[in-house]
Amino acid sequence: MPVILITKLAQKTDVSYDFLFMQPDGKQLAVLTKRIEAKQFQPIIDSVISLTEIQKAVAHCASGRVKGKISLAVDEKLAQEFKHTVN
């Protein structure tokens, strides 16, 4: 989606956004770490789905109704723990 459309959509829906482009670089990773620790990022997690249910994740993504990131959990126990913290 072009930036101009993103900007108009953000204004229309009263949300803010930032673009952050990173390279695998120690200085940039240190900046990112500080921003995360200062809680300047608020990740939006739509759902946490077990890797064993990958088809469900793909279908959900294809539905066009995703509001955030879909996270795949490799460990079933972790998937359940994250579902409780996210939902």
Backbone hydrogen bonds, N-H to C=O, Kabsch-Sander energy under -0.5 kcal/mol:
donor,donor_aa,acceptor,acceptor_aa,energy
5,L,2,P,-0.6
6,I,2,P,-1.9
7,T,3,V,-2.8
8,K,4,I,-2.2
9,L,5,L,-2.5
10,A,6,I,-2.6
11,Q,7,T,-2.3
12,K,8,K,-2.4
13,T,9,L,-2.1
14,D,10,A,-0.5
14,D,11,Q,-0.7
15,V,10,A,-2.3
22,M,20,L,-0.6
25,D,23,Q,-2.4
29,L,25,D,-2.6
30,A,26,G,-1.9
31,V,27,K,-1.9
32,L,28,Q,-2.6
33,T,29,L,-2.5
34,K,30,A,-2.2
35,R,31,V,-2.2
36,I,32,L,-2.4
37,E,33,T,-2.8
38,A,34,K,-2.0
39,K,36,I,-1.6
40,Q,35,R,-2.8
41,F,35,R,-0.5
45,I,43,P,-0.7
46,D,44,I,-0.7
46,D,69,K,-2.1
47,S,69,K,-1.4
49,I,47,S,-0.5
49,I,71,S,-2.9
51,L,73,A,-2.8
53,E,50,S,-2.3
54,I,51,L,-1.2
56,K,53,E,-0.8
57,A,53,E,-1.6
58,V,54,I,-2.5
59,A,55,Q,-2.6
60,H,56,K,-2.4
61,C,57,A,-2.4
62,A,58,V,-2.6
63,S,59,A,-1.2
64,G,61,C,-1.3
65,R,60,H,-0.7
69,K,44,I,-3.1
71,S,47,S,-2.9
71,S,69,K,-0.6
73,A,49,I,-2.3
73,A,71,S,-0.5
74,V,72,L,-0.5
76,E,74,V,-0.5
79,A,75,D,-2.3
80,Q,76,E,-2.0
81,E,77,K,-2.1
82,F,78,L,-2.7
83,K,79,A,-2.0
84,H,80,Q,-1.5
85,T,81,E,-1.3
86,V,82,F,-2.5
87,N,83,K,-2.2
